[in-house]
């Protein structure tokens, strides 16, 4: 408790070393996507004694939906693990001052064997958090020889304003691995390449992109079928507004990235040069 949230800071520090200037303009273009999320609360609920890669933290971040049609009164949880133990998290709600009850299923991440590099994460579905409802984040502390496993929930909660905007589409993710050593950042806009199903590429591997920032920025995912000689834009271009000091986030859908294919995440902020992550 009392530990600051580390994921964004880790992405910035490691991403600076991994960023490369994009070699070529993508072969195709795509329309801009307005779907995004705004960081509405950060709750680091457990930090254990066994340090992995400088951090040993299981945390849940609350994200509020803020798509192009407005700001729906819905939140989701972003669960991240930098601990060698399993990391379990979920959301709870209290309606009209009532008791706290489970809002989302408990979901468990595997231990992070590589610390801040290639750590596992997932995003929950979206849940109502409008007037009359409070939502908080919880994690399960691992059992130790001297202490049992207990639920540890955030001391503060979130209630969002009423909104006529429709509920966002269900874009919850399976367990993904953030390739932090293959991140890129430019002028407060950070893009990260993710893999699904593990860190070893197979014929059925897929990749996706996370983009976050406190400045106006755009980002997209590219793929290559000829070992990086040519690149094709594989997702819509995601646009984040200027919301400093809040972080805005967007999560792309997964694209095929099997054996013999490459994927990379690219971003640009204002007139700054486009940057891309290393390919995977």
Backbone torsions as a table, in degrees:
resi	resn	phi	psi	omega
1	UNK	NA	147.2	-179.1
2	UNK	82.6	0.7	179.1
3	UNK	-86.0	136.5	-179.4
4	UNK	-76.6	155.5	179.0
5	UNK	-67.6	136.1	-170.6
6	UNK	-111.7	-16.8	-167.1
7	UNK	-60.8	-46.5	-178.7
8	UNK	-64.6	-42.7	179.9
9	UNK	-62.6	-38.6	179.0
10	UNK	-65.7	-41.4	180.0
11	UNK	-63.3	-39.9	-179.5
12	UNK	-65.1	-48.1	-175.4
13	UNK	-66.1	-44.9	-177.8
14	UNK	-77.5	-33.8	-178.0
15	UNK	-64.6	-31.7	-178.5
16	UNK	-61.0	-35.1	-179.7
17	UNK	-78.3	-27.2	-175.2
18	UNK	-93.0	-6.2	-175.4
19	UNK	-73.1	140.6	174.1
20	UNK	-133.2	151.7	176.2
21	UNK	-73.5	134.2	-179.0
22	UNK	-58.9	137.1	-174.3
23	UNK	-75.8	-29.0	-175.4
24	UNK	-156.7	159.1	174.6
25	UNK	-69.3	137.4	-179.7
26	UNK	-56.1	153.4	-177.6
27	UNK	-70.0	-27.9	179.4
28	UNK	-132.2	161.2	178.2
29	UNK	-109.9	172.3	178.3
30	UNK	-149.9	162.0	-179.0
31	UNK	-77.4	160.2	180.0
32	UNK	-78.9	136.7	176.9
33	UNK	-97.4	137.7	179.4
34	UNK	-98.0	-1.4	-176.2
35	UNK	-73.6	124.5	179.5
36	UNK	-155.4	172.3	178.9
37	UNK	-133.6	148.8	179.3
38	UNK	-115.2	133.1	-180.0
39	UNK	-69.2	117.0	-175.5
40	UNK	-110.3	-10.0	176.8
41	UNK	-172.3	141.6	177.9
42	UNK	-119.3	126.2	-177.1
43	UNK	-132.8	106.6	174.6
44	UNK	-95.9	111.1	-168.4
45	UNK	-100.8	-18.7	-179.7
46	UNK	-151.2	132.1	172.9
47	UNK	-130.3	120.3	-173.1
48	UNK	-96.9	177.7	-175.6
49	UNK	-81.1	-20.8	-175.3
50	UNK	-90.4	99.2	-174.2
51	UNK	-73.3	132.4	176.0
52	UNK	-123.4	114.1	177.9
53	UNK	61.7	30.0	177.6
54	UNK	91.9	-13.5	179.4
55	UNK	-137.7	150.9	173.2
56	UNK	-141.9	82.7	-169.6
57	UNK	-136.0	138.3	169.1
58	UNK	-115.8	114.9	-175.6
59	UNK	-134.7	159.1	177.0
60	UNK	-128.3	125.3	176.6
61	UNK	-105.3	134.6	176.4
62	UNK	-89.3	128.6	178.9
63	UNK	-118.3	133.1	176.5
64	UNK	-99.7	140.9	179.4
65	UNK	-68.7	136.1	178.9
66	UNK	-148.4	68.8	-176.1
67	UNK	-84.1	-177.4	-172.7
68	UNK	-67.4	-15.0	-178.7
69	UNK	-92.7	-0.3	-178.4
70	UNK	140.6	-152.5	-177.8
71	UNK	-128.7	82.8	179.9
72	UNK	-57.5	147.8	-178.1
73	UNK	-82.0	59.5	-178.7
74	UNK	-132.2	145.5	175.7
75	UNK	-126.8	159.6	173.1
76	UNK	-135.3	167.5	179.8
77	UNK	-113.9	134.7	175.6
78	UNK	-106.8	107.2	-177.3
79	UNK	-97.6	127.0	-178.4
80	UNK	-131.5	146.0	-177.4
81	UNK	-129.2	124.2	171.0
82	UNK	-120.9	30.8	-176.9
83	UNK	-120.7	150.9	178.9
84	UNK	-73.8	-16.0	175.2
85	UNK	-83.4	163.7	171.0
86	UNK	-64.1	150.4	-177.3
87	UNK	-123.5	113.7	-177.6
88	UNK	-113.8	131.1	-179.8
89	UNK	-143.2	160.8	178.6
90	UNK	-164.2	172.5	176.6
91	UNK	-111.1	146.3	174.2
92	UNK	-123.2	152.9	175.2
93	UNK	-131.7	158.4	175.6
94	UNK	-129.1	121.7	-176.0
95	UNK	-104.8	123.2	178.6
96	UNK	53.0	40.6	176.6
97	UNK	79.9	7.6	-178.6
98	UNK	-76.4	-174.5	-177.9
99	UNK	-66.3	154.1	175.7
100	UNK	-75.9	130.3	177.7
101	UNK	-133.1	158.1	-179.9
102	UNK	-62.2	129.6	178.4
103	UNK	-101.4	-41.1	178.1
104	UNK	-117.2	158.4	175.9
105	UNK	-64.9	151.6	171.3
106	UNK	-70.6	129.5	-179.3
107	UNK	-125.2	141.9	-172.5
108	UNK	-120.6	131.7	174.0
109	UNK	-97.7	148.1	174.6
110	UNK	-70.7	166.5	176.5
111	UNK	-62.2	145.0	179.8
112	UNK	-89.2	98.3	-175.5
113	UNK	-75.3	-15.3	-178.1
114	UNK	-118.3	19.2	174.9
115	UNK	60.9	-131.2	-176.0
116	UNK	-73.6	-10.0	177.7
117	UNK	-97.8	124.1	177.9
118	UNK	60.0	44.7	-178.8
119	UNK	-81.9	151.6	-180.0
120	UNK	-82.4	149.7	177.6
121	UNK	-155.1	164.8	173.2
122	UNK	-154.2	159.6	176.4
123	UNK	-120.1	134.8	179.7
124	UNK	-78.4	175.3	169.6
125	UNK	-68.1	174.5	178.8
126	UNK	-93.0	139.3	-177.0
127	UNK	-132.3	147.4	-178.2
128	UNK	-62.9	134.5	178.3
129	UNK	-143.1	33.5	-178.5
130	UNK	-82.9	-169.0	-178.8
131	UNK	-50.7	135.8	-178.5
132	UNK	90.8	-9.5	-177.6
133	UNK	-127.3	132.7	173.7
134	UNK	-112.5	140.8	179.4
135	UNK	-125.3	137.1	176.4
136	UNK	-133.0	164.7	-178.6
137	UNK	-104.6	145.3	179.9
138	UNK	-136.4	149.4	169.7
139	UNK	-132.9	163.7	-179.2
140	UNK	-107.5	117.3	179.1
141	UNK	-71.7	141.1	-179.6
142	UNK	-70.8	149.8	177.7
143	UNK	-72.0	143.3	175.6
144	UNK	-126.1	169.1	179.5
145	UNK	-57.4	-27.1	-175.7
146	UNK	-107.7	-12.1	-176.1
147	UNK	-136.6	138.8	177.5
148	UNK	-78.5	164.8	175.0
149	UNK	-73.6	129.3	-178.0
150	UNK	-135.5	156.0	174.6
151	UNK	-76.8	131.5	178.9
152	UNK	-123.1	110.8	-174.1
153	UNK	-111.1	155.5	-177.9
154	UNK	-64.4	145.8	-179.5
155	UNK	-76.7	-20.5	177.3
156	UNK	-113.1	165.3	-178.1
157	UNK	-137.6	174.4	-176.1
158	UNK	-124.2	133.5	168.3
159	UNK	-128.8	124.1	-177.1
160	UNK	-97.1	154.3	178.6
161	UNK	-64.1	158.3	175.9
162	UNK	-64.1	148.7	-178.3
163	UNK	-150.0	142.7	176.2
164	UNK	-90.6	-3.3	178.9
165	UNK	-66.1	145.0	-178.9
166	UNK	-68.8	158.9	175.8
167	UNK	-61.9	140.6	179.0
168	UNK	-67.3	157.0	176.4
169	UNK	-64.2	150.1	179.0
170	UNK	-71.8	105.7	-179.5
171	UNK	-119.7	32.0	176.9
172	UNK	-60.7	150.5	-174.3
173	UNK	-112.2	157.7	167.5
174	UNK	-75.7	-175.6	176.0
175	UNK	-66.8	125.2	177.4
176	UNK	-119.7	162.3	177.7
177	UNK	-119.0	120.5	-179.3
178	UNK	-81.2	118.0	178.6
179	UNK	-81.0	77.8	-176.2
180	UNK	-63.3	-26.9	176.5
181	UNK	-77.0	-1.4	176.7
182	UNK	-126.7	51.0	178.8
183	UNK	-107.2	165.6	176.2
184	UNK	-143.6	144.4	175.7
185	UNK	-143.0	147.0	179.0
186	UNK	-149.8	119.3	173.2
187	UNK	51.1	44.7	177.2
188	UNK	84.6	5.7	176.1
189	UNK	-110.9	122.1	-173.2
190	UNK	-121.5	128.1	178.5
191	UNK	-120.5	142.0	-176.3
192	UNK	-132.5	136.8	175.9
193	UNK	-90.5	133.4	-179.1
194	UNK	-120.6	150.1	173.5
195	UNK	-122.0	147.6	177.9
196	UNK	-105.0	144.5	173.2
197	UNK	85.6	0.6	178.4
198	UNK	132.5	-175.6	-175.4
199	UNK	-103.8	-3.4	178.6
200	UNK	-102.3	126.1	-176.4
201	UNK	-74.8	136.5	176.7
202	UNK	-131.3	179.6	-179.9
203	UNK	-63.4	-23.0	-177.0
204	UNK	-107.8	12.8	-179.5
205	UNK	-63.6	152.8	174.8
206	UNK	-136.2	162.7	-179.2
207	UNK	-135.5	153.7	175.7
208	UNK	-143.7	179.5	-176.6
209	UNK	-130.2	141.2	167.5
210	UNK	-115.1	134.3	175.2
211	UNK	-126.9	137.5	178.8
212	UNK	-145.3	154.3	179.3
213	UNK	-178.7	167.2	175.3
214	UNK	-113.1	10.9	-178.6
215	UNK	-134.6	167.3	176.4
216	UNK	-66.9	124.1	-179.4
217	UNK	-154.5	159.9	176.2
218	UNK	-126.0	152.4	-178.9
219	UNK	-154.5	156.3	-177.8
220	UNK	-158.3	167.8	178.7
221	UNK	-110.3	138.2	178.5
222	UNK	-122.5	151.7	176.4
223	UNK	-130.6	157.8	178.8
224	UNK	-139.9	136.4	178.3
225	UNK	-108.4	4.0	-178.9
226	UNK	-127.2	40.8	174.8
227	UNK	63.0	32.2	173.8
228	UNK	90.6	5.1	177.5
229	UNK	-68.4	-43.6	175.4
230	UNK	-129.8	147.8	-178.8
231	UNK	-123.7	143.6	178.6
232	UNK	-122.5	132.9	177.5
233	UNK	-67.8	125.4	-171.2
234	UNK	-107.9	-11.1	177.9
235	UNK	-132.1	171.8	170.6
236	UNK	-63.1	162.1	172.9
237	UNK	-86.5	122.1	-178.2
238	UNK	-93.8	132.0	-177.1
239	UNK	-116.4	126.0	177.1
240	UNK	-109.4	139.2	-179.7
241	UNK	-85.2	175.6	174.9
242	UNK	-83.7	117.0	-177.2
243	UNK	-134.6	20.2	-178.7
244	UNK	-48.3	130.4	13.2
245	UNK	-96.4	7.6	179.8
246	UNK	-78.4	150.5	173.2
247	UNK	-92.1	134.7	167.8
248	UNK	-102.7	146.6	-178.3
249	UNK	-130.5	152.9	169.0
250	UNK	-144.0	147.8	-177.1
251	UNK	-128.2	121.0	-178.6
252	UNK	-82.8	159.4	170.2
253	UNK	-69.7	164.3	-179.5
254	UNK	-80.8	148.9	174.5
255	UNK	-126.8	156.3	-179.4
256	UNK	-63.1	134.8	179.7
257	UNK	-148.6	55.4	-175.8
258	UNK	-82.6	-171.3	179.0
259	UNK	-56.4	131.3	-178.2
260	UNK	89.0	-2.5	177.7
261	UNK	-117.1	159.1	175.9
262	UNK	-130.8	151.0	174.7
263	UNK	-136.3	151.5	174.6
264	UNK	-150.6	153.6	177.3
265	UNK	-106.5	136.2	-176.0
266	UNK	-126.8	151.2	179.5
267	UNK	-149.2	163.6	179.1
268	UNK	-152.8	142.3	178.1
269	UNK	-127.4	117.1	179.4
270	UNK	58.0	-129.7	-179.8
271	UNK	-93.4	3.7	179.1
272	UNK	-65.9	156.1	-179.9
273	UNK	-65.4	144.3	175.1
274	UNK	-63.4	139.2	175.1
275	UNK	-127.0	151.6	177.9
276	UNK	-131.9	154.8	173.6
277	UNK	-72.8	169.1	167.5
278	UNK	-63.6	156.1	-177.8
279	UNK	-84.6	152.5	175.7
280	UNK	-136.6	NA	NA
